[in-house]
Amino acid sequence: MVTFVDKEQVFDKIGYESEPTAWFTVTQETINKFADCTLDHQFIHVDPEKAKATPFGSTIAHGFLSLSMLSHFAEEYSLIINGFYMGVNYGFDKVRFLAPVKVDKRIRAVPKILDISSNKPGQYLFKTQVTIEIEGEDKPACVAEWLSMQMVA
């Protein structure tokens, strides 16, 4: 759920945890399209028959596919400062891939705002820890510290 906040209260949101996002099913079609975009056609991702013989027993999503889903999930959980007119992806402080996402598994994001800073008027840098959970699994697929900048009028 997107939450809106005034500039004067934005720093009170450090530590804020949004509800988890809706689940997203990672299909073989999604994996194949990602492989086409990245030119990474390793068999473990795109060849279901060969992948059956691996310890995973099926194809798995690229780790970067899980990471790239942050943009999709952010549409559900973002904290937006009133007066927002532009957002910029600023990068990552840390990314870890902890468990593979097998084909047809469902994933979702669980965000927590770790820090918010402002070095220039109208610019707010957010550090958000985003955990990509895999339904029914103990370990998450990915944990990332994502930096994003909000420009506010």
N, C-alpha and C positions, 0 to 999 in steps of 0.2 A: 504494500500500500504506500503510495507516495504521500509524504508528509511535508507540509509547508511551514516555514518558520520565518519570523522577522529577523533582520540583521542583528538587532539588539539581543536576541535570545539564542543566536546560533551557537555560541560557545557553550551554552548549557546543554547542548546535544552531544558533547563528547561522552562516549560510553553508551550512546543510544543504540539499542538493538531493535531492528524492525522484525516483524513477523516473517517467517520463511515464505519464499515465493511459492507459486503454484509449481507442480511437478511438470517436467518436460521429458518426453520419451525420446531417447536417442536411438533412432532407427538405422538400419543399414543404408537406406537412401541418404540420410543425413551424413553418415560417415563417408559414403562414397562421394558426395558433393564436396565435402570438406577436403577429401583427398585430391579431388580434381583442382580445387582452388589453390591448394598448397603444393601440389605436385608430389605429395608424399603417398605413394601407393604401396607401401610395405604390406605384404600379404596378411599380417596380423590384423590389419584394418579392413582390407577389401576382399579377401578370399575366404569365404566361410568354410569351404572344405578343408583347405590347408590349416586354417585356424583351429579346427576341431582337434587336431593332433597336438596342440600346444597345452601348457598347463592351464590356460584360461578356458579351453573347451569351446571357444567361439571367437568371433571377431571382437575387437575392443575399439573404442573411440580413441582418437589421437588425444594426448594430454592437452595439446593446444586447442582442440575443439572444446573441451570442457572450459578452458580459460576464456576462449572467445565468447562463450555464452554469458559472460558477465554483462556485456552490453545489453543483451536481451533481458536478463533478470533485473538489471538496474531500473528498467522502466516500471517495475512493480514496487521496488523498495526505496527509491531515492528520497533523500531529504533535500528539498529545494528551498532556497532562500527567496523570500518575496522580493520581486524586482529582478529576478534572474532573467538574463537575456542570452547567455551563451555558456556552454560547458566545454571543457577541453580535457581530453584524456592526457594525464601527466606522466603516466607510467606505473611502475611497480617497485616497491621496496623489497618484496620477497614473494616468491612463488614456489610452492611445493606440490608435486603430484604424488599423492599417497596411496591411491588404489585405482586400478583400472575400471573403466566403465564398460561393461559388457553390452553388446548389442541388445536393444529392446529394454534396457534398464531405464528407470526414471531418475532424473537428477533435479535438484532445486538449490537455490542459494539462501544462505543464512548470513545476513550482514551485521556488522557491528562497527560503529564509528570509533576509531582509535584516537584520532586527533583532528583538529581544525585549526588552521592558522591563517593569518592575513598579513602579508608584508606590504601590500599596496591597497589603498582605498578601493573598495568594490571588487577585490579579488580574494577569494577564499579557497584555500587548499585543504581538501579533505583527504584523510588517510582512513580507508575503510577496509577492515578485514572481512573478506568474503569467503565463506566455506561452502564448497559445492558438495552437498550430501548425495549419496546414492541410496535410493530406497531399499531398505532391508539389509544394508551393509553397515558394519561397525565403523569402518574407516571411511573418511571422506575421499572423494576423487581428487580434490584440490583445495588448498588453502592459499589465499593470495592477499597481500597488502596492496590495495589499489589506490593510487593517487589520482585525484580528479580536481580540476579547478572550476569554480563557478564564478562567472562574471556577473556582477549585480549593479543595477543602476542606482 
